[in-house]
Amino acid sequence: MSKTIVITGASDGLGAAGARRLHQDGHRVVIVGRSPEKTAKIADELGADRFLADFTSLADVRKLAAELDAACPRIDVLINNAGGIYGDRDRTVDGFEKTLQINHLAPFLLTNLLMGKLLAGKASVIQTSSVGARLFGKLDIDDLDNDTDYTAHRAYGTAKLENILFTKELHARFASHGLSAAAFHPGAVATNFASGSKSFMRPIYNNPLSRLFMVSPEKGARQMVWLAEGTPGTEWQSGTYYENGKPARRNNPQADDRDLARELWNRSTELVGVDVVNP
């Protein structure tokens, strides 16, 4: 059955590879990207609808949500794929630390603004997370902006942990109303990841020798495609974080903290100024 699938961060790398495969499989893919040139290129290649949004601006996210709501009578899958690791600690125009906003607050806001449509379509919400959540993530609910002990990789790992907690809270709040949610680690993918970062991961991802041991964007996108096309409750289980196509065998202990997930949700609604949806 053909689905309408919205993918953020779809103009390059993992998102573009997933969009190509899902389009090839007969789905209506909606491309969301930051770069006008790259977004137009992949959208024109696929004959897909395209929308622009810079996630360093929550006003852009609100505009995007309104445009998607108007353009899509139904949304079957929302893939929150946009994100990354960055350099020095920096604040967005909204006053939040950049890594936090792009990786967590922006997709959190987008998902909530589209919640009515997602619930109506009994949709799936998929988060591109990372093993970095386990390796570097350390969430201090009173320091979401990483004011203390900032490093690029810790901020990134914590944001990816927040993706997992967001997934679990989506499931807790909305699974009984038909919404499903999952997060996944795509593996070490040979893309432009970390190219703008001062993290130790930048030379790793930009080293030609290291890239020989990384997977292609097409292979990295397989889990994204599997989750988007699969049936929750049958092929995969809602509220779960996946690595290598299976529930993660090891995880950051904070990722299983039910109270922390609830508190992160509540803090996030306050920060982005969105009303809590009660289905």
C-alpha positions in Angstrom: 0.0 0.0 0.0 1.4 3.4 -1.0 2.0 5.8 1.9 2.7 9.5 2.2 6.1 9.8 3.8 7.6 13.1 5.0 11.3 13.1 5.4 13.3 15.9 7.0 17.0 16.2 6.1 16.2 14.5 2.8 18.3 16.7 0.5 21.5 14.7 1.0 23.1 11.7 2.5 21.0 9.2 4.5 17.7 11.1 4.0 18.1 11.4 0.2 19.0 7.7 0.0 15.9 6.8 2.0 13.8 9.0 -0.1 15.0 7.4 -3.3 14.3 3.9 -2.1 10.8 4.8 -0.8 10.0 6.6 -4.0 11.2 3.5 -6.0 8.9 1.4 -3.8 5.9 3.4 -4.9 5.3 5.8 -2.0 4.6 9.5 -2.1 7.7 11.0 -0.7 7.7 14.6 0.6 11.2 16.1 0.7 12.2 18.6 3.4 15.6 20.2 3.4 17.6 23.3 4.3 19.5 24.0 1.1 17.4 25.3 -1.7 19.7 23.9 -4.4 20.1 20.4 -2.8 16.5 20.1 -1.9 15.4 21.1 -5.4 17.8 18.6 -7.0 16.5 15.5 -5.1 12.9 16.6 -5.4 13.2 17.1 -9.1 14.9 13.8 -9.5 12.0 12.0 -7.8 9.2 14.3 -9.0 8.4 14.9 -5.3 7.0 17.8 -3.4 9.6 19.8 -1.6 9.7 22.2 1.4 12.4 24.3 2.9 13.1 24.8 6.5 16.1 25.9 8.6 15.8 24.1 11.9 17.9 26.8 13.7 14.6 28.9 13.4 11.5 27.7 15.2 9.6 30.1 13.1 10.7 28.1 10.0 9.5 24.9 11.7 6.1 26.5 12.4 5.9 27.6 8.7 6.9 24.2 7.6 4.2 22.5 9.7 1.5 24.8 8.2 2.7 24.1 4.7 2.8 20.3 5.2 -0.7 20.4 6.8 -2.1 22.2 3.8 -0.2 20.1 1.2 -0.8 16.6 2.6 -4.4 15.4 3.1 -2.8 12.5 5.0 0.6 11.8 6.5 1.3 8.1 7.1 4.9 8.4 8.2 7.0 11.3 9.5 10.7 10.7 9.5 12.6 13.2 11.7 16.0 12.7 10.1 17.4 16.2 10.1 20.2 16.7 12.6 24.0 16.7 13.0 27.0 17.4 15.2 28.4 20.9 15.2 31.4 23.0 16.3 31.8 25.5 19.1 28.8 26.0 21.4 26.5 28.4 19.6 22.9 29.7 20.1 20.2 29.9 17.6 18.0 32.9 16.8 15.6 31.4 19.4 18.2 31.4 22.1 18.8 27.7 22.4 22.0 25.7 22.0 22.2 24.8 18.3 22.7 21.0 18.7 19.7 20.8 21.1 17.4 22.8 18.8 18.2 21.2 15.5 18.3 17.6 16.7 15.5 17.7 19.3 13.5 20.8 19.8 12.7 21.4 16.1 11.5 17.8 15.4 9.7 17.8 18.7 7.8 21.0 17.6 7.2 19.8 14.1 5.7 16.5 15.3 3.5 18.2 17.9 2.2 20.8 15.4 1.3 17.9 13.0 -0.1 15.7 15.8 -3.8 16.1 14.8 -3.0 14.8 11.2 -0.7 12.1 12.5 -3.3 10.8 14.9 -6.0 10.9 12.2 -3.8 8.8 9.9 -2.6 6.4 12.7 0.9 7.4 11.5 4.4 6.3 12.4 6.9 8.8 13.7 10.5 7.7 13.1 13.6 9.3 14.6 17.1 9.0 13.2 19.1 8.5 16.4 22.6 7.2 16.9 24.8 4.9 19.0 26.2 8.3 20.2 23.3 8.3 22.6 24.9 5.4 24.5 28.5 6.5 24.0 28.3 10.2 24.8 24.8 11.0 26.0 24.3 12.5 29.4 21.0 14.4 29.9 20.8 17.0 32.7 17.2 18.1 32.6 18.2 21.4 34.3 20.9 22.1 31.6 19.3 21.2 28.3 21.3 24.0 26.7 24.6 22.4 27.6 25.8 25.4 29.5 28.3 23.3 31.5 30.8 20.8 30.3 30.0 21.4 26.6 31.7 19.4 24.0 30.4 18.9 20.4 30.2 15.1 20.8 28.5 15.2 24.2 25.9 17.7 23.0 25.3 15.4 20.0 25.1 12.2 22.0 22.7 13.9 24.5 20.5 15.1 21.6 20.4 11.6 20.2 19.4 10.3 23.7 16.6 12.9 23.6 15.5 11.4 20.3 15.1 8.0 22.0 13.3 9.5 25.0 11.0 11.4 22.7 10.2 8.2 20.9 9.4 6.4 24.1 7.2 9.2 25.3 5.3 9.4 22.0 4.5 5.8 22.4 3.5 6.2 26.0 1.1 9.1 25.3 -0.3 8.1 21.9 0.1 4.4 21.1 -3.4 3.7 22.5 -4.7 6.2 19.9 -3.0 4.5 17.0 0.2 6.4 16.7 3.5 4.4 16.5 7.0 5.6 17.1 10.5 4.2 16.7 14.1 5.4 16.7 17.1 3.8 15.0 20.9 4.0 14.6 21.8 3.8 10.9 25.4 2.8 11.5 28.6 4.7 10.6 27.5 6.0 7.2 29.9 7.6 4.7 28.2 11.0 4.3 29.2 14.6 5.1 28.4 14.0 8.8 30.6 16.0 11.2 32.1 18.1 8.3 31.2 21.3 10.2 32.2 20.0 13.6 35.3 20.3 15.8 34.5 17.0 17.4 37.0 14.1 17.1 34.5 12.5 14.8 35.2 15.0 12.0 38.6 13.6 11.0 37.2 10.1 11.4 34.3 10.7 9.0 36.5 12.7 6.6 39.4 10.2 6.5 39.4 8.2 3.2 40.7 5.1 5.0 38.0 5.3 7.7 35.3 5.6 5.1 36.3 2.3 3.6 34.9 0.7 6.8 31.6 2.7 6.7 28.4 1.8 5.1 27.0 3.6 2.1 24.0 5.9 2.6 21.9 3.4 0.7 22.7 0.6 3.2 22.4 3.0 6.1 18.9 3.9 5.0 17.7 0.3 5.0 16.4 0.5 8.6 14.6 3.8 7.8 12.9 2.2 4.9 12.1 -0.9 6.9 10.4 1.1 9.6 8.6 3.4 7.2 7.2 0.5 5.2 6.7 -2.0 8.0 3.6 -2.5 10.1 4.0 -1.5 13.8 3.2 -4.4 16.1 4.1 -6.9 13.4 7.4 -6.1 11.8 8.5 -3.7 14.6 7.4 -2.6 18.0 6.4 0.9 18.8 8.4 2.7 21.5 11.6 0.8 20.6 15.1 2.0 19.6 16.7 -0.2 16.9 20.3 -1.0 16.0 21.0 -3.4 13.1 17.4 -4.0 12.6 16.8 -5.3 16.2 16.0 -3.7 19.5 19.2 -2.4 20.9 20.9 -4.9 23.2 22.7 -2.2 25.1 21.5 1.3 25.7 22.2 4.4 27.8 20.5 3.7 31.2 18.8 7.1 30.9 17.0 6.0 27.8 14.9 3.7 29.9 14.1 6.3 32.5 10.3 6.8 32.2 10.2 9.8 34.5 13.0 11.5 32.6 11.2 10.9 29.3 8.1 12.5 30.7 10.0 15.4 32.2 11.9 16.0 28.9 8.5 16.2 27.1 7.1 18.7 29.6 10.2 20.9 29.5 10.3 20.8 25.7 6.7 21.9 25.4 7.5 24.9 27.6 10.6 25.8 25.6 9.0 25.7 22.2 5.7 27.1 23.3 3.4 24.3 22.1 0.2 23.2 23.7 0.1 19.6 25.0 -2.1 17.5 22.7 -4.8 15.5 24.4 -6.2 12.9 22.0 
